[in-house]
Amino acid sequence: MPPQRRQQHVDQTHTYIRMFCGSLCGFSLLMLIFVSPLNWVRFLVIKNGLQLYSGLWISCSHELCWSHTPKPPYYLQYSRAFFLISVLLILIGLGWLLSSCLPRRGSRTTNLDLKISMLSFLSAICLLLCLILFLAQVHWHTRDAMESDLLWPYYLNWWSDLLYIFSGIISFLNYLTFRFLPLDQNVTVIPTEKSRLGIGPVTTVSSAENEGTRSEIGPSSDGEEKLPNAELPNTEM
C-alpha cells in the first residue's frame, strides 16, 4: 500500500474513533437532560403508607418532603451544582469536536483527543459527586418518618456516568495510539561511518560529495594513463 494511501486510512480511523467518542458523550448528555426533570426517589410515609415523589429539580408539595428553600447541610444544592458543571464540561467537549470538523479550524485543535478525554473524566467525576450527594440528601431526609426507594431515572444517571468514563478511556487510547505512530519508511537515512578500533574521530561524507570526488578522480586517472603513451613516440625519435 502506498504511504499516502496508508496515511489516509490512519486519519480516517482517527476521525471515526473521535466521532464515536463524541456520539457517546452526546447520547449521555441527552439522557441526562431528559431524566433530570423526572422524579428520582419515592418516599413512603411510615405512619399512613402515603407515597411521595421527588427529584433533583422538583420537590413534592407535601410538608414532609424537602421544600424549595435551601436548608443545611445543603446536599441537594451541591448536587445540583455538580450536575450543571458536568453538563457544561460535556458541552465544551462537543463544541471542540464540532469545531474540529470545520475545514479551516481542523489544524488549530491540537491534542484534541487528550482534551476530550480530560473533559469526559471530569464530567464523570462531577456527575458521580452529584449522585452521591443526592443519595446523602435522601438518607438524611428520610431518617425518621419516611422510607426511600430510588427510581429508574436515578440509576439511568449511573449509566450516563459509565458512558462518560468509557468515552474518556477511548479518547485517551486514541491520543496515545496516533501520537506514537512509526515514522514513514521512505525517509532517507544517511549512513554513518565508524572506526574499526572504536577510537578517533569519524568522518561523515555525503553521497553528493562522494560522487563529486569520484568524477574528479576518474578523468585524471585516465589522463595519467594516456600521458606515457603520448610521450613514447617522442623518445623514439
HELIX and SHEET records of a PDB file:
HELIX    1   1 PRO A    3  VAL A   35  1                                  33    
HELIX    2   2 TYR A   75  CYS A  101  1                                  27    
HELIX    3   3 LEU A  112  HIS A  141  1                                  30    
HELIX    4   4 TRP A  152  ARG A  179  1                                  28    
HELIX    5   5 SER A  207  GLU A  236  1                                  30    
SHEET    1   A 3 GLN A  51  SER A  54  0                                        
SHEET    2   A 3 VAL A  41  VAL A  45 -1                                        
SHEET    3   A 3 MET A 146  LEU A 150 -1                                        
END                                                                             
